[in-house]
Amino acid sequence: MFPERRLRRLRKRTMQPLFQETVLSRDDLVAPLFIDEAALAPAEIVSMPGQYRYPLTMIAEVAKEIAAAGIHAVILFGIPARKDAGGTEAYNPEGVIQQAVREIKLAVPELVVITDVCACEYTDHGHCGIVGETPCGPDLLNDPSLELMAQIAVSHAKAGADIVAPSCMLDGMVMAIREELDCEGYEDTAIMSYSTKFSSALYGPFRDAADSGFLFGDRTTYQMSPANPREAFLESELDLKEGADILMVKPAGMYLDILQSVCSLGLPVAAYQVSGEYAMIRAAAANGWIDEKAVALESLLAIKRAGADLIITYYARDAAGWLK
């Protein structure tokens, strides 16, 4: 008998993961939360069953539930009551995310609070920063948008965020944010950069959840092409050199090759199992085509196996319960 077969049979007999090479745990999970400034009660997101937009008045209670489940970190997305071309509510000291951070840190000080640093939820055009005319028509302007991202990041740090996570894929965004954070005295605020974020077809449900669809064009001029693995690696390498503390690959499941290569850079790496990945599993399970628990856990284990140190997933609370 071959040694591998003997080990498989031993594992089956003992029911112990003595030889399991990859272990998924609650410590790996980050729970995304949507906070709606105008909401009075939780509202389920139609395209993401089981996920909700929460009102500010409930966010402390939700954070306590997440911590009690054994999850150590959340990432926050805000839906403001007002939008404009400049995304000014994104850095308002009394904005939805700034208030949510303070509420969570007051209620559960040990919970790590990560904030998404972007403007797509806050602009009336739905793009990730400042838009202006270019030779190819209206598009995102990189340098003015850098100033906006730095303002947003500092406002989150002032509110008490532990980690800021710029997600707009601007050139130089990590350096601009790091310099502004340091200048304002927030040297200890870490940066988790969406360093390799693909222009993916899997973000549709998120745009429903965060009300962040765009009015014109698309995001292919500043997000990564799914066809370019070398360029994807280079983007993460550049963010490392600019001072990122954590790198991220988004989406996760269809980009495990990219995730594995980015892990070779030596920094902690997060992977984002995005809304479309979650929605597909939920939809197939609702139709009785798959075992939801088994498939969800297998998908998360695959992300961990590829090298992720953190997994941002809408299955965080479910998985935490299953992993108990």
N, C-alpha and C positions, 0 to 999 in steps of 0.2 A: 504494500500500500504506500502511496506517495505521502510524504510528510504533511503536505497541505491538507490532504483529505483527513489524515489523522487528527489534525488540529481542528478542522471543521466539526468532526464528530465529537471531539472532546468538548468543544464549545456547546454543542447541542445537548450533550448529556448533562453538563454541569449547570447550564443556564446562566453562566457567568461570562461577562465580556472580558475574559482574561487576556485575550489576544486582539481586542478591538483597537485598531490603529487610530481611529478618529472618534472623539467623544464630543457630542453636542450637549451643552448645558445651558441653564438659564443665564449664566454669567455672560454668554455670548450675545444676548439679545438686547436690542434697542427698540422701544415702542414708539411709533409715530403718533402724534396727537394733532388734531385739527381744532382750533379754537375760533369760534365765530363771534365777532364782537356784537353782532345784532341779534344773536340767538337768545331765546328765553328758555329753551329746553333742548335736550339732545335731539338731533335730527339724523336719522340713518341715511347713509350715502347709498343711493339706489344702485350704482354700478359697483359698489364695494360692500356687499351685505355683511353685517356684523361690525362695520366701522361707522363712526359718528362724527358729526360736527358738534362740539361741546360749547355751551355758553361759559363765559368767564366765571360765573358764579359757581360752577361745578368743577372747575379744573383742579382745585386743591383736593377735593374728594376723589377724583379720578386718579390723581397722582398717588394718593395714599393706597388705593387699590392696586396700582401697578407695583409699588414698592412691596406691598404685602404678598404679591405673587412671586417675589424673588427676582424681579427685574430691576437692574441698577441704573438704567438710563432711559431718558425719553428725548425725542427730537420734536420740536414744536413748529407748526405751520399756522400762520394767522390768516383769517379772512376779515379784513377791515370793513367798517361800515361805510367808509368813503374812499374813493379812488380818484387819482388824477394822473396827468401825464408824467409828473416827476416822481411819483411814488412816495410822496412826502409822509404819509402815515407810517411808512416802514421804519422811520427813525424818530417818530414822535415819542417823547419820554412817557406819555400816557397812552401809547398805542396798545393794540390788543396783545402783542407778544410781550412787550415790556411789562404790562400788568400781569400777564400769565406767569412770567418768570418769577416775579416777586411773590405771587401767591404760592407757587409750588415750592420755592426755597423756604418760605415761611412755614409751610405745612410739613414738608419732608426735606429737611436740609441735606440729608445724605444722598438724595437722589441726584444723579448727574443730569444737568439740564443742557441740552444741545439746542441751538437755535439755527434754523435755516436762514441764511443771509442771501436774500434775493429780492427782486421787486415785482415779479410776475403777478403775485396776488394783489399788489398794491397799485399797479398802473392801470389806467383805463384802456390802454391798448393791449395789455396782456403780455408784453415782452419783458425781458429780465432786467432792464435798465432804462437808460435814456435813449430815446429814438430820435433820429434826425435824417436829413437827406444825404444820400451817398450817390456815387455815379450809377449804382444799380437800383436806385429808388430808396424808399425809407427803410432804414435798418438800424440795428443797435449800434450806438456809438461807444467805442471801448473806453476811451479815457474819461469822458464825463461820467460814465457808469462806474468806473473805479472809485471816483470820489463819493458817489452815492453808496456803494458797498461799504466803504470805510466808515461812513456816517452810521449806517445801519449796524455794523458790527460793534462800534463803540457804544451805541445806545443799548444794545443787548448786554454788553459787558457791564455797563453801569447798572443795569437792572439786576445783575447777579448771575448771568449765564456762565456756566463753566467752560463750555466749548462753543465757538461760533463756526458755522459750516457754510461757507460761500458756495453757491450752487450754480452760478451763472456762466461758468466757463470763460470768463474774460481773461485776456492776456494780462499778466501781471497782477492778478487780483490778490494772491496770497501776500505778495510783497507790500502792496498798498495797504492791506488790512493790518499786517503785522506792524508796519511802521506807525500807523495811526494808533493802534492799541498800545504800543510801547510809549508813544508820545503822550498819551493820556493816562499813563500809569497802570495799564492793564497787561503787564508783562507776563503774568501767570495765566491769562486767558488763552486757552489752546485753540488752534485752528484745525478743523477737520475739513479738508478741501475735497469738494466733488471734483477730483483731479482728472478723472477719466469718465466723463458723462456723455453717453451716446445719444444721438438724435434718434430716439427709439419710437417705435409704434406702440410701445407698451405703457405709455403715460396717460392714455385717455381717461381712465377712471380718476386719476389724481386731479386732472384738470376739472372734472366735475366736483371733486371734493373740495378743492381749494379755490374754485371759481377763477381759474388762471388761464383760460383759453385765450388765444391771440386773435386780434381783429384782422390782421393782414399778414401775408408772408408765412414764414415758418422759422425754426430755430437752427436750421442747418448751417447757417453762417457762423455760429458760435458754439454749437455742440458737435460732438465727434461723429464721423461717418462710421457706421457699423462695419464697413469694409476695410478699415485701416488699422490693423493691430500695432504696427510699428509707431505710427503717429500717436496712437492711444497711449502706448508706453512712454513716449517722449513727453506727453502732456503731464503725466504723473511725475516724471523725473524733473521737469521744470518746476513743479510746485514744491517738490522736496528741496530744491536749491533755493527757492524763495522763502523757505521757513515753515512749511506745513508741518504739523505735528502728527497728523493722521491723514492718510490718503484714502480715496474712495473710488470704487468702481460701481457704476450704475448704468443699466440694470445688472442683476447678478447672474441669474440662471443661464442665460444664453451667452454669457461672456466669461465663463469660468477660465478660459485660456488666458484672457486678459488679466483676470484677477490673479492667477498664478504667476504671471510674469511681473506684475506690479509688486507682488509680495517679495520679489527678489531684491527690491530697492532697500529693504531693511527697516522701513518705518512700519508702525502698526497700520493695518489696512482694514477698512470697513467695506462691506458690500451691501447694496440696497436691493432687497427683493421688492420690486416695485409693484404699483397698483395693478397693472395688467397681469403680472404673474399671480398675484393673490386672487384676482377676479376669475382667472381661468380655472384655478384649482377649485374655488368655491362653486363656480357654475357647473363644472363636471361632476362634483360631488352632489350638488343639488339634483342632478339628473340621474343619480345612482350609478354613474359610469366608473367612478373610482372611490376608493376608501380615503376620505379627506385627511384623517389623522395620519395615515401611513404615507400618503403622498406628500403632505406638507412637511412632515418630519424628514422624509427622504430628501426633499428639495433643500431643506436647511442643512442637513448633514453634508450634502454635496458641496454647498457653499463653504462650509467649514473645512471640508477635505481639500478644497482648492487653495486654502490658506487664509481665509478671512479671520481676523481677530474679533471683529464686531459684525453682527448681522442686523441691519435695520429691516424689520419685517412687520407687516400688518398681522401676522400670525403670532406676534410676541406673547400676548396674554394666553392664547390657546396653547401654544407650545410650552409655555412655562408650566401650565397645569398638566399637560401630558408628560412632561419630563420629570415631574415629581415622582 
